[in-house]
Amino acid sequence: MQKQWYWLYKNVLIGPFLRVWNRPTMEGRENIPATGAAIVASTHQSVMDSFYFPALSPRRVTFPAKQEYFTNTGVIGAIQRWFFTSIGQIPVDRTASNAGDATLAAARTVLDVGGVLGIYPEGTRSPDGRVYKGRTGMARIALATGAPIVPLAMIGSRNANPIGTWIPRPFKVRMKVGEPIDGRAYVESLGIDPDSREAARPLTDHVMAILTELSGQPYVDMYASEVKASLAAGRGWPKGTEPARS
């Protein structure tokens, strides 16, 4: 049933509208492995990123989703539960003390059967379009499972779906897919044991550097969530993260 709903969303209910309304294109589609487990690590510009990529992806993509989408109450909560469950997304409690272990366990349900896992290393949407420091969960999953990491840059989706909006605007969306990264081989090339705790950070930084290059956006060496918290508290941009003045 989940596969049927996924097909309907992609080919009938949502995908055709997005392909006309936002005219999405994908450069480097051949870099997505035709078979076998893979982790697509994407920049995160908008809520609709989780729709634009699957609309053009040659393979079904499963994203971890906030547990709140599966537990919210009321009419909106019921719609969210139905929608995210019907397309097979994975609920993850990001606030739990063992959130990392829970995410890895959820990821394995996709990767162990040769599926494609979509993940946003920044952990949240970029507050201003730049690429922010990556969380290490993506790297830990890659190192634990041996699945290759496929970097993906979303370009223009922030204009099509600004933070705070639900209905996409008619802006063109582009995607650039980089070559797959063998995470274990990369950290071994640095002389680091891929099974060590130290391996995840350099691999994460390597992926974020590639995403920065693919996107053409500046890199900010701070977590996007910390920047958002500072802005929400009225403290402004943390020192060193201020956007360049045009």
ABEGO torsion letter per residue (X at the ends): XAAAAAAAAAAAAAAAAAAAAAGBBBBGAAABBABEBBBBBBBBABAAAAAAAAAABABBBBBBBBAAAAABBEAAAAAAAAAAAAAGBBBBBAABAAAAAAAAAAAAAAAAAGBBBBBBAAGBBBAAGBBBBBBAAAAAAAAAAGBBBBBBBBBGAAAABBBGBABBBBBBBBBBBBBBBBAAAAAAAAGBBAABAAAAAAAAAAAAAAAAAAAGBBBBBBBAAAAAAAAAAGAEBBBGABBBBX
